[in-house]
Amino acid sequence: MSDGNSDNSSRKLGAASVVTHGGRDPFAAHGFVNTPVYRGSTVLFPTFEKLKAYDQRYTYGRNTSPTTDALCEAIGLLEGGAFTVLASSGLEAVTTAILSFVEAGDEILMTDSVYFPTRRFCDQVLSRIGVKTIYYDPLIGADMAKLMNERTRLVFTESPGSQSFEIQDIPAIAKAARERDIWVLMDNTWATPLYFRAFDHGVDVSIQSATKYIVGHADALLGSITANDRAMAQVKRTSIALGSATGSEEAFLGLRGLRTLEVRLERHQRAGLEIAGWLASRSEVAQVLHPALPGAPGHEIWKRDFTGSSGLFSVLLHPVAQSGLAAMLDNLKLFGMGYSWGGYESLIVPFDCSTYRTATQWSSPGPALRLHIGLEDIDDLKADLEAGFERMKQAG
Ligand SMILES: *Cc1c(COP(=O)(O)O)cnc(C)c1O
């Protein structure tokens, strides 16, 4: 951080201070508080010597700009890794991170609970370049060692699992991997670095779909890959080679979102837990999948490893006709139906993991719904859902 606080560098700043000050250098921008948006492709070199030596901080718009650098610095500070690169989406961050470590003949271990487009990348792209994906039970823990062999290059984790919210034993998985020189990658989007310290738990590469909580306003797509010392050279080289280019406009929106990340997450957490607890008491609900809710699946490991929870969780309903489900979802006033999450607004989508899982079986007694609890008044959100349940009953 270079905003005048560096003389006290031995004292570590808290997360709220890091999101507020990280990656800002106002006096490099005439005192303006925020890093400006540097748009551009061409970057000029002042002399032949400099051009020949490629000797300056910025060389070409595709690589980095002061705006993208500012976001990398801030996310890097938050994650506590050695190096951060941006990607134009969370999915590109995932694919770039995986491609940084694999070659033909390798195997990777992939959690069966992974975000579906990550799975699609493995099945449609990695398979064509001779990299085999072995899906594993997200709850495998230390037994992961049994799946590892000399061809295993990396383990990909995502905790909690997309849609189904299994909490993985990351330290046990990381220990098995480290003993065999296997990389550990984690999609850490749900908790963000504020609520899960990936590097402290043995992860080598922490990935964010910054589209979600970091951008926080549903107005941009963005990803980040943060690597430790061991992994950073490979990630950096691969990101440059693949031609990844994150626009400075997007990076600016990421920086603007980041400044309020800590306070937004606190509210998402509180409202999410309150509504999850309320849903658990409803007769329409068979099970709530929210790892921070006492008694919910994964709660013990969540409590051991995480320092908070965000606003995304799922509920499994008792059996109900499609018409009843449609009556509930179609007339919600505050909950919107749509993909992505992490913005300020509440969302709800039905899902079904049973159609694509291969290492585990997944089932729900009735329809399954994923909710994102936004920043609206909690009582208004409950009333919206309650009216939905009433319509479901009437239609049912
Ligand atoms: C949304 C999401 C992604 C992909 O992010 P995009 O920015 O939409 O490409 C990756 N992982 C998880 C867990 C996500 O929720």
The ligand as an ORCA input file, in Angstrom:
! r2SCAN-3c Opt
* xyz 0 1
  C     -20.041    -17.189    -10.948
  C     -18.990    -18.128    -10.545
  C     -17.878    -18.338    -11.337
  C     -17.710    -17.710    -12.695
  O     -17.654    -16.330    -12.638
  P     -18.022    -15.448    -13.926
  O     -17.461    -14.124    -13.604
  O     -19.512    -15.475    -14.061
  O     -17.352    -16.101    -15.103
  C     -16.909    -19.201    -10.873
  N     -17.031    -19.828     -9.688
  C     -18.084    -19.644     -8.901
  C     -18.157    -20.342     -7.595
  C     -19.108    -18.792     -9.299
  O     -20.173    -18.629     -8.531
*
